[in-house]
């Protein structure tokens, strides 16, 4: 039976998102997400990479990470079940340090001393 004829519990959305698989030992594997639903996703990942039963999945450009369990693996594709979604902390923007200065209008038109001796 063709995969497209299999009844799904939830509607899947076709995507081509770039993602990173993060193993619990810190190893990262680049992949892409071919389709996604509320409960699972189909990943494109080279079959040379061995995937464990559970891992984290981070979609680049998104502010969340998924904890997933491997459901199946065929060639360069893998199906995962989404177990948990976690929001990533928003990085604080580095703001330029500004020093509050009150203008000293009395110095306008006056000449500074070039005496560096002190």
C-alpha positions in Angstrom: 0.0 0.0 0.0 1.4 3.4 -0.9 2.3 5.8 2.0 -0.1 8.5 0.6 -3.1 6.2 1.0 -2.4 5.6 4.7 -5.1 7.3 6.9 -3.6 9.9 9.2 -5.0 11.0 12.5 -4.0 14.6 11.8 -3.5 16.6 8.7 0.2 17.0 7.8 1.6 20.2 6.4 4.2 19.9 3.7 7.3 21.9 4.6 11.0 22.2 3.7 12.3 23.6 7.0 16.0 23.4 7.9 16.5 21.8 11.3 19.1 20.4 13.6 18.8 17.1 15.4 20.5 17.4 18.8 21.5 14.2 20.5 21.8 14.1 24.3 25.6 13.8 24.1 25.6 17.2 22.3 26.1 15.9 18.8 24.2 17.9 16.1 23.0 16.4 12.8 21.6 18.7 10.1 18.3 17.6 8.6 15.2 19.1 7.1 11.5 18.6 8.0 9.5 17.4 5.0 6.1 17.5 6.7 4.7 18.1 10.1 1.5 17.6 12.1 0.6 18.2 15.8 1.9 14.8 16.8 4.7 14.0 14.4 7.0 14.8 11.5 8.9 13.3 8.6 12.6 14.2 8.5 15.0 14.1 5.7 18.3 12.9 7.2 21.1 10.9 5.5 20.8 7.2 6.3 24.5 7.3 7.3 23.5 8.9 10.6 22.3 6.5 13.2 19.5 8.0 15.2 18.7 7.0 18.8 15.2 6.2 20.0 14.8 9.8 21.5 16.4 13.2 20.6 15.8 16.9 20.4 14.8 18.7 17.2 15.4 22.4 16.7 13.9 24.2 13.7 16.2 27.0 12.6 14.5 30.4 12.8 11.9 29.3 15.3 11.8 29.9 19.0 11.0 26.4 20.2 12.6 22.9 20.4 10.9 19.5 20.1 11.6 16.4 22.1 10.8 13.5 19.7 10.8 9.7 19.6 11.9 7.9 16.5 8.9 6.0 15.0 10.4 4.6 11.8 13.4 4.9 9.5 13.6 4.2 5.8 16.6 5.2 3.8 17.1 9.0 4.0 13.9 9.6 5.8 12.8 9.2 9.4 9.4 9.6 11.1 9.2 11.0 14.6 6.5 11.4 17.2 6.5 14.7 19.0 6.6 14.2 22.8 7.1 17.7 24.1 7.5 21.2 22.8 9.7 23.7 24.8 10.0 27.4 24.2 13.5 28.7 23.8 14.6 31.7 25.8 14.7 34.9 23.6 18.3 36.1 23.5 18.6 39.6 25.0 19.6 42.2 22.4 22.8 43.9 23.2 22.0 47.5 23.5 24.8 50.1 23.1 25.9 51.6 26.3 25.0 55.3 26.4 26.2 57.7 28.9 23.7 60.4 29.9 25.4 63.6 29.2 24.1 67.1 29.9 25.3 69.5 27.2 27.7 72.2 28.5 26.8 75.2 26.4 29.3 77.4 28.2 32.1 75.7 26.4 30.8 76.6 23.0 33.3 79.0 21.3 36.0 78.6 23.9 39.3 77.0 23.2 40.5 73.9 24.9 43.9 73.8 26.5 46.4 71.6 24.8 48.5 71.4 27.9 48.8 67.6 28.6 51.1 68.0 31.6 48.4 68.2 34.0 
